Amino acid sequence: MVEGSMTQGAGQEPVVRTATSRDFRVPPYAQVPVQSGHPGNAVPDDELPEDYTPTERDLPVINRDDSLHVHADPGDTSVDGGRGPLYVVGDVHGYLDELLGALAEQGLVDAEGHWAAGTARLWFLGDFTDRGPDGIGVIDLVMRLSAEAAAAGGYCKALMGNHELLLVGAKRFADTPVNSGAGTATFQAAWLLNGGQRSDMERLQDVHLQWMSRLDAVVEEDGHLLMHSDTTAYLDYGSSIEDVNDTVHQILTRNDADECWELFRKLTKRFAFRDDGPEAVQELLSRYGGQRIVHGHSPIPYLLGEVGTEDASDDEGGTGPLVQGPHVYADGLAIAMDGGVTMAGKLLVVRLPLGN
């Protein structure tokens, strides 16, 4: 699934689509083949928000034997140094119910959705909104869990994804033209094209904007370099983790549409660790530290190339997507955490380090 901007030719007006079936245009900088149609969203059974526009699910997924899938065992509630265990969450994209279920399965929240993990440490890898029905509800949950976890001696924190940049840009700059490098574009049009939900925009408040704008882009925890996107573009923003995060925050503070678009554009790139292999991972690790990169952004089925088959029953069970855990690749140096919840995959919440 390619998530990027929408660009138009010079002098053309941006196309705004809210139809059920969206075109899924791939910007040149993504450098991946254009897919026809969007894999779509799994539509929950309960009533959807007004103006929710699910996209058509038409790209079945097949599991790959060479994908290393592991399942986290909560085990003990403490680790060396008295800190609680470390968990990470892949892309959520507005699927609040699925998120609550995945957190509860790991014992991180109780039946009412309140923090239940004591001193555990929880990191979200970004992309809270768009495509799914309740992006603002997801942000509200993460903000609340952050306070509850801190009160219990643990923490719940989050990284900035490209969809946070997209939503902030759509709110701040709306239809202001930006230089996309391939004509003209706007944040508003790109947001709608990439699954923006009008119900989210209507509920978006200043507190949500401030929270998203202050998120870090990169962090290192227990030897894991956590980031949203599987790209080396972070290297353009600083020689240390602190430099990268400071630069990103400064860009958002300056509130320049073109500068924010360029940041969004770069953090929408993907597949660096798949296409360039462990060398790309090592470049980031040598600059920022850590022994392994953990990222979201690129759904595991797309990393594996197992999408677009005509017959969903080609997989052994005939039941559709079979992604059940993270994908370890690039000689074991990279862990992909986007299970493809928007294509009826699995919303992943796992404990680090992974056991083989």
N, C-alpha and C positions, 0 to 999 in steps of 0.2 A: 504494500500500500504506500503510495508515494504522496507525501503531504507537502505541498509547496504552494507557491504563490500563483495567482492567475495573472498572466501578462497579456497585453493586447498590442496590436501594431500601433505605431505612432499615429496620433490623431483620432484613434477610435475610442469610443466610449466603453468603459468596462461593462462586462455582461454580468448581471446579477441574476442568479438562479436560485429559486426555492422549490423547484419541482421535486417530486418524489425520486425521480431518476436523474442524477446529476452527471454531467460530463465530468471527467476527471483528468484535467489537463496537466501535463507534466512540464514544469519549467525547464529551460535548457540546462540550468546549473545542477539539476538533480542527476543528470547523466544516466538515466535508466530508461528502458523501453516504455513507451506509452501503453498503458493498460486501458482497454475499452470497458468503461463502466467502473463503478466503485463497488468494492466488496460488500459494503452496506453495514447496517446495524441490526443486531438482534433486537427485535421489538418486544418489550415486556408485555405481559398479559394484562396488567392493570392499566388504568386510564392514563393516557399520555398528556403532557402539558399542551396547551393550545399553541399552535404554530410549530409543533415538533415536526420535523421533516426527515423521517428516516430514509436512508438511501437503499437502493435495491441490492439485495444480497445475491450475487450471481457468480462468485468465484469460489467454488469448493476448494477445500484444502486437503492434501494428503500428507500423512506423516512420513518422515524420512528416518530410515534405520540408523543413519550416521549422526543423528541429532542426540546429544547426550542430555537426557531428561532426568532430573533428580528431584526428589521430594524432601522438603525440609522436615526435620523432626524437632519440635520445640525443645525437648530435652530439659536440661536445667534452666533455671531462670537467672543465673548469674554467670559471668565470665571472669577472666583474669582481671585484677584491679578493681573488683567490686562493681564493674559496670554490667548492665544487663545485656542480654543477647541482641544481636543486630539483625534487623529485618529490612527488606527492600520491597517496594511495590512498583509494578510496571504501569504502563499507560492506562488511565481509567476512562477518559473520554466520556464523562457524564453518566456512566453506569453505576449509579449510587447503590442500588440493591446488590449488584454483583460485588461491589467493593465491600459492603458490610458483611456479606456472606464469606468472602475470602479472608477478611480480617478476623471474623469470629472463628473460622476453621483453624486459624493459627493461635487462637486464644488471646488475641490482642484486644478484642472488644467483647463486651458481654451481649446478652440477648437484646438489650436496649440500645446497643451501639455506643456504649461508654467505655473509656479506657479501662482495661482489665489486666494489663501486662506489667504492672509495677515499674521496675527500673529498666524495662526493655527499651531499645532504641529503634526507631522506625524512620526510614527515609522513603519518601515518595520521589520518583524519578521524573516527574513532570507530566504535562498533558492531562489536565483535569477536566477540560471542557471540550465541546464540539463533538458532533456526530451522535452522541447519546442524549437521553432525555433530560438529565438534571445536572448539568455542569456546575451551576451555582450551589446546588445542594452538596456536591462533592467538595467544593472549596469550603463551604461552611463546616462540613464534617471535619476536614483536615485542620481547620483553624481551631475548632473546639477540642479535638483530640490533642493538639499541641499544648493547650492550657491544662487539660486533664493529665496528660503524661508528665508534664513538668511538676505538677502538684504531687504526683506519685513517685518522683525521683527519677523518672525516665525522660525520654523526649520523643517527639514526633516532629520531623522537619521535612522540608520539601525543596526540590530543585526546580529551576525554571525550564520549561519545555518550549518548543517553538509555537505551540498553540497558546501558551500564555502571552507570548510576544504578539501573536496574531490578534488575540482578543483585546489586549491593551491598545494595540494600534488601531483596531476597528473603532474602539470607543473614542480614542483621542483624536484620530485624524480622519475618520470616516471616509469621505470621498475625495480627500486631498490627493491629487496625482503625485505619484512617486516615480523616481527613475528606477525601473526594474532591470535595466541593462538589456532589455529586449523590447523596448517600447514604453508604453505607459501602463500603470496599474494603480490600484488603490487598496488600502487595507480592508475596507468594507467589502469590496468585491471578492478579494481573496479569502476573507473570513467566511463569507456565505458559500463560496465554491468549495471550501474545505470543511464543510459540515457545521458551520455556525448556526446556532439555534436562536431564533428571535426571542424565545421565552427566557433564555439566559441573558440576553442583552437587556431585556426589560427589567430583570431582577438584579442586574449588576449595580453595585453600590461603590461609593468611594473607598470603603474599607476593603473591598475585594481588589480594587485597582491598586491600592497602596500595598496590600499584601503581596500581590503578584509581582509588582515592580521591585520589591525588595528581596526577592528570592535569589539565592546564589545559583551560579551556573555549574560549578564544579566543587567537589569536596572529596577528601580522603578519609576513610574510616577503616581501621583495622587492616590496612594494607589493600583496601579496595578503593579504586578511583571511581567515584560515582559521577555520572553525567547523563544528560538526557539523550543526546544524539550520538550516533556512531559515525562521527566525522572528526577529522583533524583540524577543523576550522577554529576550534578553541585556541589553537596555537597562535592565531592572529591577534589575540586579545591580551596576551601577557605571558611572561616567563615564569610565573608562579601562580598557584591557585588564588592567592590573595589578589594578584594583579588582574587576573581574568575577571574575578567577581567585582572588583572595584571598577574596572573598565565598563562592564555591562551595566552596573548601577549608574555610572556617570552618563552613559548613552541615554538611558531611560530618563534620567533627571534633566538632561538638556532638551529633551522633547522635540528633537528634530526628526521630521517624518522620513526623510531620505536615509538618515543615519540609523534610525530604528528599523527601516526596511532592510538595509544591508545586514544588520544583525540577524533579523528574522531569516533572510535569505541564506546566510551562511549556516545557521543552526538548523536549517531544514535539509541540508545535505545529509547523505546517508551512505551506507554500505562500504565505508572505508576499510573496515576490519575484515570484511568478506572479500572485497576485490583486491585490496593491497596486502592482506594477510597480516601476520604478526608484526611485520615491520612498522605498520601504521600504529599498532597498539604500543609497541616499544617506544616510538617517538613521543607519544603522550606520557607514558610512564616515566621515561627518562627526564622529561621536563617537569612533571608535576608530582612524581612519586607514586608509590603503590606497587603492588605485584600483579594486579588484575584489574581490568576495566569492567564495570557493570553499567549497562545502559538500557534505555528503552528505545522509543522512536520507531525503529524498523521492526514490524511484526515478524515473528519467527517464521511463519509460512513464507513470507517474501524473502527472508534471508536464505531459506532453503530452496527457493525457486519452485516450490510445489503449489502453484496457484494457477487458476485459469483452465483446469481440466474440464472437459465437457460433462463428465459423469461423476457425480459425487460418490457413487457406489464403488469407484475404483479403489477406495481404501478398503481394508479387509473387513471392517465392521459395517461399512455402508452407512455410517452415522454422521458423516461430515468431518469437521475439523477434529484432529486427535492430539493437538498440542496440550500437554498436561503439565509441563514444567519448563524451566529456563533452558536455553540452548547455549552450550559451551562450545566455543570454536576459536579459530585463530591460534592453534596450538595450545589451547587451554587458557589463553590470556584474556579472552573476552567472554562475557556472559550477557546474553540478550534476554531482556525481561518483558518485552511486549508480546504477550500471548495472543494478541489479535482479538480482543473482546469485541471490537466493532465488526468483525466478520464471524461472529458466533464462536469465537475461540474462548480462551480462558484468561481471566484476569488473575495475574500471578502475584502472590505474596509469598516470599520465601525467606528463610533464615540463612544468613551468611556466617561462616564459609559454607559452601556447598559440599556435601559428601558425595563421592562417586559411587 
